[in-house]
């Protein structure tokens, strides 16, 4: 039997019992065997890699089975209150177990990277540590969670109001995965996309807007590699998921940062500047409606923010504004900052900038040189 004392080797017998119960009872078996999974999570660092792999594969099977059965359960008008609560508790337990196991594997993988096990044979060493190649396992788990959230699972809760703790459990694992510096690598593109889509479902179906905004601001301040990743995410949410308002919410938070705070946090400022610049390249028309919020940074001392705001304005000239709209007086930011040399040269910039773009569409020299955007 599995022991919980320190130093005890965790055996596979309790997991076998859970698997047998699952074959007989389905996903509800976790109600009687949750302690088995909790013990494996608690002793994760010391258990055999084969047991880790078996547990992960089993939990994926359990959650997948539940997601397949839930549509019929949710449509059952004769479902008793006790049965509904049983499926709700099983859902929360199974998701908790799968997500915490995912995070345990991710932490272990990150530790391997921190030990600088680079070079030839790195993939083999990673596989030896886990029992399989973890980087190939994350995407299917994230897609499974996305599939689950796309169901009307809120009907399992009283008054169809889903607990914020459950949404935070699912979205929290996404943000933890994004913190891994290797998430921006090309080989992890499928994982990034799976994370973005999972968060997109949380935004559109589970009122995750405020929490996502706060988290994005925090991550831009603390993780230098995430600016382009978050730009891709926000751009997709604004276009494919119809969540244009998240652009305004994020820009409002950045616009309200005081100069003193930006001076104390140069790495955060660099993240904000990179985010705004790249976001303007992706969705200039959506960002344009929120530009007035950023204008105060043009009078600030931080040259990175000044450059970022001007670069964003230049992208709007190049990609969005045309014809009569190129008259500086018609721009919403011209009223507050009519003195900017940028505004006087905007029509010329539009025509010259179109010729100065790289084949991929990125501006080479979008912002004219002026005292406003030069470092102090």
C-alpha positions, 0 to 999 in steps of 0.5 A, spaced: 500 500 500 502 507 498 505 510 504 506 517 505 512 517 510 518 521 507 523 517 504 518 511 502 518 508 495 511 509 492 508 503 488 504 502 483 499 497 486 494 503 488 494 506 481 492 499 479 486 499 484 484 506 481 484 503 474 480 497 475 475 502 479 475 506 473 473 500 468 467 499 473 465 506 475 468 510 469 470 517 471 466 517 478 471 512 480 476 518 482 471 520 488 474 513 492 481 513 489 483 521 489 488 519 495 492 515 490 493 520 485 494 526 491 500 521 494 503 520 487 503 528 486 506 529 493 512 524 492 512 526 484 520 527 485 522 520 488 517 516 484 519 511 478 519 515 471 514 509 469 509 510 474 509 517 472 508 516 465 502 511 467 499 516 471 499 521 466 496 516 461 491 514 465 489 521 467 488 523 460 484 517 459 479 519 465 478 526 463 477 524 456 472 519 458 469 524 462 469 530 457 465 524 452 460 523 457 458 530 459 454 532 454 449 527 455 449 528 462 448 535 461 442 534 457 439 529 462 433 533 465 432 527 470 439 528 473 438 528 480 442 533 484 446 528 488 448 525 481 450 532 478 454 533 485 458 527 484 459 529 476 461 536 479 466 533 484 469 528 479 470 533 474 474 538 479 478 532 482 480 529 475 482 536 472 486 538 479 490 531 478 491 532 471 493 539 471 497 538 477 501 533 474 502 537 468 505 542 472 510 537 476 512 535 469 513 542 467 517 544 473 521 537 472 523 539 465 525 546 467 530 544 472 533 540 467 534 546 463 536 550 469 542 544 470 544 546 463 544 539 460 544 542 453 548 540 447 547 533 443 543 528 447 539 533 451 532 530 448 535 523 450 537 525 457 530 529 458 526 522 456 530 518 461 528 523 466 521 523 465 520 516 461 518 519 455 519 526 451 515 531 455 515 536 450 511 532 445 506 531 451 503 538 453 499 539 447 494 534 447 493 535 455 492 542 453 487 541 447 483 536 452 482 541 457 480 546 451 475 541 449 472 540 456 471 548 457 467 548 451 462 544 454 456 547 458 459 545 464 457 551 468 450 547 469 454 542 474 454 548 479 449 551 483 445 557 479 450 555 473 455 560 476 462 556 475 467 557 481 472 562 479 477 557 483 476 552 477 477 557 472 483 559 475 486 552 476 485 551 468 488 558 466 493 558 471 497 552 468 497 556 462 501 562 465 506 557 468 507 554 462 508 560 458 513 562 464 518 557 461 523 561 457 523 555 451 516 556 450 518 562 445 522 557 441 519 554 434 519 547 437 514 549 442 509 553 437 504 547 437 504 548 445 504 556 445 498 555 440 494 550 444 495 555 450 493 561 447 486 557 444 485 554 451 485 561 454 481 564 448 475 559 451 476 562 458 476 569 455 469 568 451 466 563 456 468 564 463 469 571 464 476 571 464 478 578 462 480 582 468 484 576 470 487 575 464 489 583 463 492 583 470 496 577 469 499 579 462 501 586 465 505 582 470 508 577 465 510 583 461 514 586 467 517 579 469 519 575 463 522 578 457 521 572 452 514 573 453 512 580 449 512 577 442 508 570 445 503 575 448 502 579 442 500 573 438 495 571 443 492 578 444 492 579 437 488 572 436 483 573 441 482 580 438 480 577 431 478 570 431 475 570 438 472 577 437 475 580 444 477 586 442 476 589 448 482 586 451 486 590 447 483 596 450 484 593 457 491 592 457 493 598 454 489 602 459 493 599 464 500 600 461 497 608 460 496 608 467 503 607 469 506 613 472 513 615 470 516 614 476 514 606 476 517 605 469 524 608 471 524 603 477 522 597 473 527 598 466 525 591 464 518 591 465 518 598 461 522 594 456 516 589 456 511 594 455 515 597 449 516 591 445 509 589 446 506 595 444 510 596 438 509 589 436 501 589 437 501 595 433 504 591 427 499 586 428 492 589 429 493 597 428 486 598 427 484 595 433 489 599 437 488 605 434 482 606 438 486 606 445 492 610 443 489 616 447 490 613 453 498 612 451 499 619 449 502 622 456 508 617 455 510 622 449 511 627 455 515 622 459 522 621 460 522 614 458 525 614 451 523 606 450 516 608 452 516 614 447 519 610 441 514 605 442 508 610 442 511 613 436 512 607 432 505 604 434 502 611 431 507 610 425 504 603 424 497 606 424 499 611 418 502 606 414 497 600 415 490 604 417 490 611 415 489 614 408 486 619 404 483 625 408 485 621 414 492 623 413 490 630 415 494 631 422 488 635 425 483 629 424 487 624 428 485 623 436 492 624 438 493 631 434 489 635 439 493 633 445 500 633 442 500 638 436 507 640 437 510 633 435 514 633 428 511 626 427 505 629 426 507 634 421 511 629 417 505 624 417 503 624 410 510 624 407 511 618 412 505 614 409 508 614 402 515 613 404 514 608 409 510 603 404 516 603 400 520 602 406 517 596 408 520 589 408 517 583 404 514 580 410 510 587 411 514 590 417 516 597 417 524 598 416 524 605 418 517 607 421 518 613 425 522 619 423 528 621 427 526 627 432 528 629 439 522 626 442 524 619 441 531 619 442 534 617 448 535 622 454 
